[in-house]
């Protein structure tokens, strides 16, 4: 069965690939394991929104705010959902609320801009207008429009002509060109066809009037330009492009706080992917971040060298999971290099630990012993020593050096006794007993195995009990 982090990691990856239906199933499973998790609710709300289910999207966004009204991701998701539903005024309220709480997040400022522009750009009164979606055609309709009492009877218009009449013409050809892109040439062509009266009075072989088809095409393109202007207002797009250009042109002026938040989020994703059983994705993400950090300066990332070492460590762990032992060894040795250069004892201890693991996985037990013995003075707790002495003892046992294995087994047992950890007491006793067997001290081995069996019963480890017996 999957775990909450694994379902979250898989769902996040599927959502990024655009597979929102599959991602939704993952987030559903995650919420079964951890009901009410606000981050998962926001992620599921995003999926619902992408799938067009605005009702459920809004429900999840509101649920994410139930216990924390200041949760910025929930506020933004609720604002985005309301905006997509056409409730621009309410969306604006939540964009403003998020902006007040998190003025550092540019997405709230852009949300305010696009919501304000959407309200201004609506036809007639903002309160009488609502975006509708029908047969893949999104258009703006005036709900309050009615005939005047003394109005002269008019020629009955086709549905496409009524749509075209209701649509607000784009004020500026340049704006329209920006909104329609390549489709702008098609709209211009259709408008030229309207000038050909003979063509407009003709019909197709199927009996459709050419005028109605042309007007329908124009009304469709005008409705799309209006809808796209609401979804991504020109001003907001220009502002976004300017910010992006400034980001590249003046990359060295980025605020350390902004970089720090980005790094923290990305490192969390890398670790979650690895723990969720996706070492390949974790490795790729870590390598991309590594290349980016290498381009940044110490001013932007004060702990740059430490971070580079940590990324090499993450890459090495992912490579170990994928069975790429040579590559993993190089990555962990790079981590060790950065740790030594910058005199980082914790990072050095981590790197020595991982280098030793790679050596044992490849059968290089002597190299593993030499590596781990350097780590002994760095061990901070009795529990860490119990593990370390046990692993060194195991390596000696593999090399048929039973006396050294027994000695390290006894050291491991002593450290486990100091910590009061029954599990490591069990492991250490089994190691000592196996070394005694190698030394042909069978009676001592039997006594040690019996003590180990008692520990196995305490921990309810049936597999260990069977192995010891």
C-alpha positions, -999 to +999 in steps of 0.1 A: +000+000+000+012+035-008+020+062+018+008+098+019+042+112+007+043+087-022+007+095-033+015+132-031+047+129-051+030+108-078+000+131-080+022+162-083+042+146-111+011+135-130-004+170-126+027+186-140+025+163-170-011+174-176-026+140-166-050+156-142-075+127-141-048+103-128-034+129-105-069+133-090-069+096-081-036+100-063-047+130-043-079+111-034-058+082-020-036+107-001-066+123+016-079+089+027-046+085+046-045+121+059-079+136+058-080+174+057-044+180+047-045+215+034-017+211+008-033+180-007-067+198-008-052+227-028-035+202-051-068+183-057-086+216-062-061+226-090-069+192-107-106+198-104-102+232-119-081+219-148-108+193-155-135+220-155-152+209-122-153+243-106-178+233-079-154+207-064-125+230-070-141+257-049-151+232-022-116+219-018-101+254-018-125+265+010-117+233+029-080+241+028-088+274+046-110+258+072-084+256+100-060+283+087-076+314+072-041+328+064-030+298+042-017+316+011-020+287-013-056+281-003-064+318-007-048+319-041-066+287-052-100+301-041-094+333-059-084+315-091-114+292-089-138+322-084-121+340-113-126+310-136-162+308-126-166+344-137-171+358-102-145+385-107-156+407-078-153+379-053-120+367-068-107+402-064-115+402-027-094+370-022-066+382-044-064+414-022-066+393+010-037+371-001-017+402-012-021+417+023-009+385+039+019+377+014+030+410-004+061+391-015+041+368-038+038+383-073+010+360-083-015+379-060-006+412-076-011+398-111-044+383-099-056+417-087-046+432-121-064+406-142-095+406-120-098+444-122-093+444-159-118+416-164-145+437-145-137+468-165-137+449-198-171+433-192-199+445-215-223+468-197-227+466-160-203+441-143-232+427-123-253+418-154-226+399-172-216+363-169-193+342-190-211+312-204-197+281-221-218+263-248-207+239-275-170+250-272-180+286-277-174+310-248-191+343-252-204+373-231-242+378-229-262+406-215-287+392-190-304+425-184-310+434-221-346+438-231-365+455-260-378+490-256-416+494-258-416+517-288-388+499-306-394+493-343-396+457-354-363+444-367-353+417-391-349+384-373-312+376-369-296+342-370-280+328-338-245+336-351-256+371-360-271+376-325-238+365-309-219+388-332-241+417-322-238+410-285-201+408-286-181+438-276-157+448-305-120+449-294-111+486-292-077+483-308-064+461-337-031+458-320-047+444-288-069+420-309-038+408-328-020+401-295-051+381-282-057+361-314-022+355-325-021+334-357-060+335-358-060+372-364-052+367-401-082+343-404-105+370-388-093+396-412-099+372-442-135+365-430-142+402-426-130+408-462-154+381-474-183+401-459-177+428-485-185+403-514-223+407-516-227+380-543-208+355-521-228+364-490-261+358-508-250+323-520-253+289-502-232+258-499-241+224-514-255+214-480-279+244-481-260+265-455-259+302-462-224+315-466-232+347-448-243+328-417-211+307-418-188+337-422-206+356-394-204+326-372-167+323-377-162+360-369-184+359-338-165+328-326-131+346-330-144+377-313-157+357-284-124+340-281-105+373-280-129+386-253-126+354-232-088+352-235-087+389-225-105+380-193-083+349-187-050+367-193-055+405-196-030+422-219-017+444-191-010+415-169+007+396-197+029+426-206+038+430-169+046+393-166+068+394-196+086+425-183+092+408-150+105+377-166+129+397-188+141+417-158+146+384-140+170+372-167+186+406-174+192+413-137+195+378-124+222+389-099+198+412-081+174+386-070+165+387-033+181+360-012+147+355+005+130+347-028+158+322-037+156+307-003+119+299-006+124+285-041+153+263-029+134+251+001+104+240-020+126+223-046+146+204-021+114+193-005+102+180-039+135+162-045+133+144-011+096+136-015+102+121-050+130+098-036+110+087-006+079+082-029+098+057-050+107+079-080+145+081-079+148+089-116+125+120-113+143+130-080+177+127-097+167+148-127+152+175-105+183+176-083+206+178-114+186+207-128+188+226-095+225+218-092+232+235-126+212+265-116+229+269-082+263+266-099+254+298-119+244+318-088+268+337-066+276+335-029+257+368-025+225+352-038+230+319-020+251+325+012+254+288+019+261+279-018+289+254-012+270+236+015+239+234-008+260+221-037+273+193-015+238+185-003+226+183-039+254+159-048+243+138-019+207+137-031+218+128-066+241+100-052+212+086-031+189+085-061+217+069-082+221+042-055+184+035-057+187+031-094+217+008-091+241+032-107+269+025-081+299+041-099+279+073-105+267+073-069+302+069-056+314+099-076+284+120-064+290+112-027+328+118-031+319+153-045+297+158-014+327+148+007+350+172-012+327+202-006+324+193+031+362+192+036+368+224+016+343+243+037+350+225+070+314+212+075+315+184+100+279+173+097+282+172+059+314+153+061+298+127+084+269+124+060+292+120+030+315+094+047+283+075+057+271+073+021+305+065+006+307+036+030+273+024+019+283+024-018+314+004-010+295-023+009+269-025-019+297-032-044+315-057-021+345-034-013+344-041+024+379-029+032+373+005+016+340+007+035+358+000+068+384+026+061+357+052+053+335+044+083+364+044+108+370+081+098+334+088+107+336+073+143+349+105+160+320+124+143+293+102+157+271+124+180+249+098+198+252+063+212+226+052+187+247+064+158+277+046+172+257+014+177+248+015+140+283+025+128+301-002+149+276-028+137+282-020+100+320-020+105+317-054+123+296-068+095+323-058+069+350-075+090+328-106+092+325-106+053+363-105+052+366-135+075+382-114+102+361-128+130+381-113+159+377-078+147+340-085+139+334-097+175+352-067+189+331-042+169+299-062+177+307-058+214+312-021+209+279-018+191+262-037+220+277-014+245+265+017+226+230+002+222+229-006+260+238+031+267+209+042+245+185+015+257+176+005+222+164-031+220+165-033+182+202-025+180+209-047+211+194-075+190+215-067+159+247-064+179+242-097+198+235-116+165+268-101+150+288-112+181+272-147+180+281-151+143+316-140+150+319-165+178+307-193+155+335-182+130+360-185+160+345-219+168+335-207+203+302-226+199+290-226+236+295-189+238+277-184+205+247-205+218+245-183+250+247-151+229+220-164+204+197-172+234+201-136+247+194-123+212+163-145+210+149-128+241+154-094+225+137-106+194+107-117+214+106-083+231+104-066+198+079-092+184+102-097+155+091-132+143+115-133+113+145-127+136+132-153+161+131-179+133+165-170+120+181-171+155+165-205+163 
